[in-house]
C-alpha cells in the first residue's frame, strides 16, 4: 500500500478532517500519514476556514475539499472536490455534501420507513429550525417567522433561538438528532439556492425521522424522492407553502404517507457517489508526485497566488472568527456537562 503524507489547512477544527469522507477514502486506499507541519507534507488538503488563502503559502500539491457554497479557484489549487456539479478537465469532482461525515446518508440507505402510527405520540413538537446564521436574501429567517404565525416552531440553534431555557443543540453531536426526532417537520433551508448545492441539512432531517421542509437546489429531487419531503420552491408564495404544510400537519394519514415514502430516487446513490470519490482519490494519489500537479505557476496565476499569500485581512475579521469559535466550544462543553 502506497504511503502518502498530507497536511490539512483551513478546516474548522483539528478533528474535523478525520471524519470527512475524503479522509475515509484516502485511508481505505493508502497508508495515510497526517503531518502537523504543512511544510513537510507532500500534499495540502485545503478548506475555507481559518486564515483565508493560507494554503497559498505552501507550494505542494493542493487538493481542495469543500462542502460550503464556495467554488474553488483552479488557479490556486490542483484538484477540487466540492458541492457544485462543475467539470474541469481531470481536476474536479462533484460530491454532494448531503453525504455527510457522520454517515447519516449511509444509514438512510437501509433505514426502515415502516413507521407505526403511534410515532406521532413521540413527537410533541410541530417543527424545528436549527441554524447558526441567516441565509442569502434572509429567506430562512423570514419563512421561520411566517410559519410561526401558523404554529410555534422550535428554534434551538444559535440563530433566532426561542427556547425558554436558552437550550442550544449542536450539529456535531446527538443533541440535534434527539431534538429533531421530537418534531413532525424540520425546516432545512440551505444558505444559498444554487443548483447542485445540497448539504447535510436534508439528510439530517430524514435521519431524525421527520419530514423535511426544504429550500435550496432544484437538483435535490434528482437525489431524494419528492414525495418524501416538502420543497418550498414548488410553491408560488410563502402563504401557499404554509397552507400546504398546514394541510399535511392536520391530516395524520397524509403525514404518515409522506413519512413512510422511500428516501432516495436511486437506492444506489450513496454507493455510486462513494465509488466515484474513491476513484478520483485513487487517480490523484496513484500518480507520481513529480507529475501530479495541474495548476499553473507562472504569470497571472503566479501573481494571484503571491498576492493572496501576502494578503492581510482586517483584525476585526480574526476577532469575529475567534468569537464564533469560542462560542461554539462553550456551547459544546455546556451540552457535554448536561449529558453528564
C-alpha positions, -999 to +999 in steps of 0.1 A: +000+000+000+014+034-010+022+058+018+011+094+013+019+124+036-007+150+038-015+181+059-048+198+063-051+236+061-083+256+065-105+232+083-129+241+111-113+221+139-083+197+144-105+166+143-129+178+116-109+164+087-106+128+102-144+125+100-146+136+064-155+113+035-122+123+018-101+111+047-120+079+049-115+074+012-078+080+014-075+057+044-092+029+025-067+030-003-034+044+011-013+044+042-020+080+052+005+100+073-010+132+087+017+158+091+011+187+115+036+209+098+023+216+063+058+225+050+068+188+055+038+172+037+037+162+001+000+171-003-020+200+011-057+194+017-074+228+016-106+242+032-120+277+035-120+281+073-092+296+094-069+322+078-081+329+043-059+316+015-034+302+040-028+273+017-013+297-009+019+297+013+026+261+005+040+251-029+030+214-027+001+197-045-031+213-033-065+195-032-095+215-021-122+196-003-152+219+004-188+215+013-196+252+017-211+274-010-176+280-025-163+272-059-125+265-058-102+287-078-082+263-100-055+290-105-047+283-068-053+245-065-046+214-084-078+194-077-112+202-062-138+180-046-168+203-039-206+208-038-212+221-073-217+200-105-189+216-125-164+196-146-129+209-153-106+185-171-093+158-148-092+182-119-127+183-104-153+160-088-188+169-078-195+154-045-228+163-028-222+170+008-255+156+018-232+126+021-221+138+055-191+129+076-213+112+103-226+087+077-262+096+082-267+093+045-252+058+045-276+048+073-306+061+054-299+036+026-311+007+048-333+026+072-368+012+076-396+036+068-423+013+081-432+037+109-461+027+133-490+051+137-481+058+173-448+075+163-469+107+163-473+104+201-435+106+203-435+140+185-447+167+209-434+195+187-447+207+154-415+218+137-378+227+144-355+253+129-318+248+137-294+273+121-263+292+131-268+322+108-292+338+082-292+326+046-289+346+014-317+371+010-329+364+045-352+336+033-345+313+063-355+339+089-385+352+070-400+318+064-394+308+100-412+339+113-441+334+088-445+297+098-446+306+135-477+326+128-495+293+120-479+273+148-449+276+171-416+264+155-389+253+180-356+271+173-328+257+195-299+268+172-277+299+176-298+319+151-332+332+162-331+309+193-365+310+210-361+283+237-373+294+271-342+280+289-318+291+261-311+255+250-287+252+220-282+220+201-251+212+181-248+197+146-217+177+156-232+155+184-265+137+191-283+168+206-295+179+171-309+145+162-325+139+196-343+173+194-354+169+157-367+134+165-394+150+187-407+171+158-430+163+129-413+186+105-378+201+101-370+234+083-339+227+063-331+258+042-297+260+025-276+291+030-280+298-007-300+285-037-275+271-062-281+240-083-261+211-070-255+227-036-272+200-014-258+197+021-264+175+051-295+195+063-320+174+044-302+141+053-301+151+090-339+157+088-346+123+073-322+107+097-342+121+127-375+107+113-390+140+104-405+154+072-381+179+057-393+213+046-365+221+021-353+252+003-323+252-020-311+234-050-336+223-076-314+192-082-323+179-047-351+160-065-325+142-085-313+126-053-343+125-029-379+113-036-400+144-039-429+126-023-409+123+009-404+160+016-419+194+010-400+217-013-406+254-007-396+261-043-427+242-056-450+270-043-458+304-057-457+321-024-449+317+013-486+317+022-493+289-004-464+268+011-476+273+047-512+263+037-499+230+022-478+224+054-509+231+075-529+206+054-503+178+060-499+187+096-537+184+103-541+152+084-524+123+101-529+099+071-513+124+047-484+130+071-478+093+077-479+086+039-452+112+034-431+100+063-432+064+050-421+073+015-387+059+002-360+085+007-339+080-024-348+080-061-319+057-067-312+033-039-276+030-051-270+068-049-247+066-018-227+036-031-222+052-065-211+085-050-186+069-027-172+048-056-167+079-077-149+096-047-127+065-043-118+065-080-110+102-080-089+099-049-070+069-062-064+087-095-048+117-077-026+098-053-015+070-075+003+094-099+040+100-094+045+130-072+065+148-098+037+148-124+006+151-103+004+190-102-020+207-125-021+244-116-001+270-135+027+286-115+037+313-139+025+348-150-011+357-139-017+325-119+016+330-100+007+367-094-027+358-079-011+332-056+016+356-044-010+384-038-032+361-017-003+346+001+006+380+014-029+394+018-039+407+052-074+407+064-087+433+089-081+425+125-118+427+131-123+396+109-100+375+130-117+387+162-151+378+148-139+343+138-123+338+172-155+348+190-175+324+168-151+296+176-152+303+214-190+304+214-191+270+196-167+255+222-187+269+251-220+255+237-204+221+231-189+219+266-222+230+281-242+202+265-215+177+274-219+187+311-257+185+308-255+150+293-233+140+323 
